[in-house]
Amino acid sequence: MAVRIRLKRMGRKNRPFFRICAFDAREERDGRSIEQLGTYDPMEKEESKKVVLKRERIEYWLSVGAKPSETVGSILKKNKIPFKK
């Protein structure tokens, strides 16, 4: 099973909120996730609350071969979590 780490859109119209989740690669964007790994709130003013990550679980999924999406990759890079492209 190929696993991708990507964003799952939550929130409401004009107020997006995303969960960072591990998905089977064939699952749709807002479909069933394997595990929730954090949150991303682009509208949050306070930087410390904008991104909340479960660092150990993200590192685990990356170690077993999960590939982050482009957007999640940039979030991981900003939070200094190393990964292979």
TANOR-V92100 format. One record per residue. N is the residue number from 1. RES is the residue in one small letter. BURIAL is # if it has 9 or more other C-alpha atoms within 8 Angstrom, else .. D_CENTER is the distance of its C-alpha to the mean C-alpha in Angstrom with 1 decimal. Layout:
BEGIN
{{N/RES/BURIAL/D_CENTER} {N/RES/BURIAL/D_CENTER}}
END
This chain:
BEGIN
{{1/m/./18.2} {2/a/./15.7} {3/v/#/12.1} {4/r/#/9.1} {5/i/#/5.4} {6/r/#/4.5} {7/l/#/4.8} {8/k/#/7.7} {9/r/#/10.4} {10/m/./12.5} {11/g/./15.3} {12/r/./18.5} {13/k/./20.3} {14/n/./20.2} {15/r/./17.8} {16/p/#/14.2} {17/f/#/11.6} {18/f/#/8.0} {19/r/#/6.1} {20/i/#/2.6} {21/c/#/4.9} {22/a/#/7.2} {23/f/#/9.7} {24/d/#/13.2} {25/a/./13.4} {26/r/./16.2} {27/e/#/14.5} {28/e/./14.4} {29/r/./11.5} {30/d/./12.4} {31/g/./13.8} {32/r/./13.8} {33/s/#/10.9} {34/i/./11.9} {35/e/./10.1} {36/q/#/7.9} {37/l/#/6.3} {38/g/#/6.3} {39/t/#/7.0} {40/y/#/7.6} {41/d/#/11.3} {42/p/./12.9} {43/m/./16.3} {44/e/./16.5} {45/k/./19.5} {46/e/./19.0} {47/e/./16.8} {48/s/./16.2} {49/k/./14.8} {50/k/#/12.6} {51/v/#/9.6} {52/v/#/9.7} {53/l/./8.2} {54/k/./9.8} {55/r/./10.9} {56/e/./13.2} {57/r/./11.1} {58/i/#/8.6} {59/e/#/11.9} {60/y/./13.4} {61/w/#/11.2} {62/l/#/11.7} {63/s/./15.3} {64/v/./15.9} {65/g/./14.9} {66/a/#/11.4} {67/k/#/10.6} {68/p/#/7.5} {69/s/#/8.1} {70/e/./10.2} {71/t/#/8.3} {72/v/#/5.2} {73/g/#/8.4} {74/s/./10.2} {75/i/./8.0} {76/l/#/8.5} {77/k/#/12.0} {78/k/./12.8} {79/n/./12.0} {80/k/./14.1} {81/i/#/12.1} {82/p/./14.1} {83/f/./13.2} {84/k/./15.4} {85/k/./15.2}}
END
